[in-house]
Amino acid sequence: MNVSRIAYKPMGMLVGTLGGLLASAAFKRVWRLVGHEDDAPEATDEDRTWREVLLAAALQGAVFALVRAALDRAGAVAVGRATGHRPTSDT
């Protein structure tokens, strides 16, 4: 196991946790702009339309994927700079 892989694992766990918090906050802000309300609809909310529920789910997925990709990329670059070897996609 190479040094970059060992260094990346604990950092990846921490970044993943922080990323979840960041993505959640970002989604709430996006939903306020798009949905014009504070809370996104739950899938089981009978007072919401299919369109609202599916739009909220799609936006949430997109925001979480974007945040995860950005943080994964930044983490890989940081580990690469610190160790001289960027982690590969199989780490």
PyMOL commands that set and color helices and strands:
alter all, ss='L'
color gray80, all
select helices_A, chain A and resi 3-35+50-83
alter helices_A, ss='H'
color red, helices_A
deselect
rebuild
show_as cartoon
